[in-house]
Amino acid sequence: MYQLHYYPANASAAAHMVLEEMGADYELMLVDRTIDAQKSKDYLKINPNGRIPTLVDGNLVLFEAAAIVLHLLDQNPQTGLAPKLGTPERSTFNQWLIFLTNSLQEELMIYQYPDRLTGNDTKATEVVRRGAEARASTYLDVIEQHLGTNGPLFLGTTLSAVDFYFVMLCRWARPMTNPPRSRPTIAKLLDRITALPSVRRAYEGEGITDEIS
Ligand SMILES: N[C@@H](CCC(=O)N[C@@H](CS)C(=O)NCC(=O)O)C(=O)O
């Protein structure tokens, strides 16, 4: 049985949706950020970065949201949430997953927590926040264009884990001046994925009952 260490709507949500969509046997372990449990001695033993999520699968302990999602996909290839290894479709899948985690997610992290870079300098904090928002917006425009040409999902008509990962990030981006939903093709993808029973179960299981993203 998998154990997913999570906090509601955090970077654990992608793996949570994927676990639900797969119908996998798993247990949720709350890492209570309200008391900084992610920095506790016990948690640091499984995730030395003090970040959420962590997946425990028997003797294997994994951090990094995308690595966790890939582990689940590779172990459950029959679910079809990623194309077969070695195919061009898999490389395209990898491209989008890595783009989301490496580019959009990192920019959204800076947008949400600019003071982690600027400290008490409030002027610099606002400049960094606006800069990160502008860069995240450009990435969302790239995705909007891709979905318009090749969609409606990241891999055309085939549902994949990238779609779930994107739903997670779009929730974080909701306060942006041009939030993801202001782009019509992204809005359609979000409507479609957030209507899936697996996605609703995942967020409800985390106590989230408002619009998902
Ligand atoms: N690159 C990491 C980022 C994980 C991350 O930053 N998670 C946030 C929650 S969304 C966190 O744990 N924040 C708590 C902290 O930084 O103390 C991943 O994708 O797993």
The ligand as a Tripos MOL2 file, in Angstrom:
@<TRIPOS>MOLECULE
LIG
   20    19     1     0     0
SMALL
NO_CHARGES

@<TRIPOS>ATOM
      1 N1          9.6570   20.7490   -6.0810 N.3       1 LIG1
      2 C1          8.9250   20.2430   -4.9460 C.3       1 LIG1
      3 C2          8.2280   21.3920   -4.2550 C.3       1 LIG1
      4 C3          7.4490   20.9490   -3.0510 C.3       1 LIG1
      5 C4          6.9460   22.1400   -2.2580 C.2       1 LIG1
      6 O1          7.4970   23.2390   -2.2920 O.2       1 LIG1
      7 N2          5.8760   21.9210   -1.5190 N.am      1 LIG1
      8 C5          5.3280   22.9670   -0.6970 C.3       1 LIG1
      9 C6          3.8280   22.7980   -0.6140 C.3       1 LIG1
     10 S1          3.0330   23.0920   -2.1520 S.3       1 LIG1
     11 C7          5.8820   22.8780    0.7010 C.2       1 LIG1
     12 O2          6.1390   21.8050    1.1870 O.2       1 LIG1
     13 N3          6.0260   24.0180    1.3620 N.am      1 LIG1
     14 C8          6.3890   24.0380    2.7380 C.3       1 LIG1
     15 C9          7.6880   24.7020    2.9940 C.2       1 LIG1
     16 O3          8.3560   25.1350    2.0340 O.co2     1 LIG1
     17 O4          8.0320   24.7950    4.1760 O.co2     1 LIG1
     18 C10         7.9220   19.1890   -5.4090 C.2       1 LIG1
     19 O5          7.4160   19.3040   -6.5200 O.co2     1 LIG1
     20 O6          7.6680   18.2300   -4.6560 O.co2     1 LIG1
@<TRIPOS>BOND
     1     1     2 1
     2     2     3 1
     3     2    18 1
     4     3     4 1
     5     4     5 1
     6     5     6 2
     7     5     7 1
     8     7     8 1
     9     8     9 1
    10     8    11 1
    11     9    10 1
    12    11    12 2
    13    11    13 1
    14    13    14 1
    15    14    15 1
    16    15    16 2
    17    15    17 1
    18    18    19 2
    19    18    20 1
@<TRIPOS>SUBSTRUCTURE
     1 LIG1         1 GROUP 0 **** ****
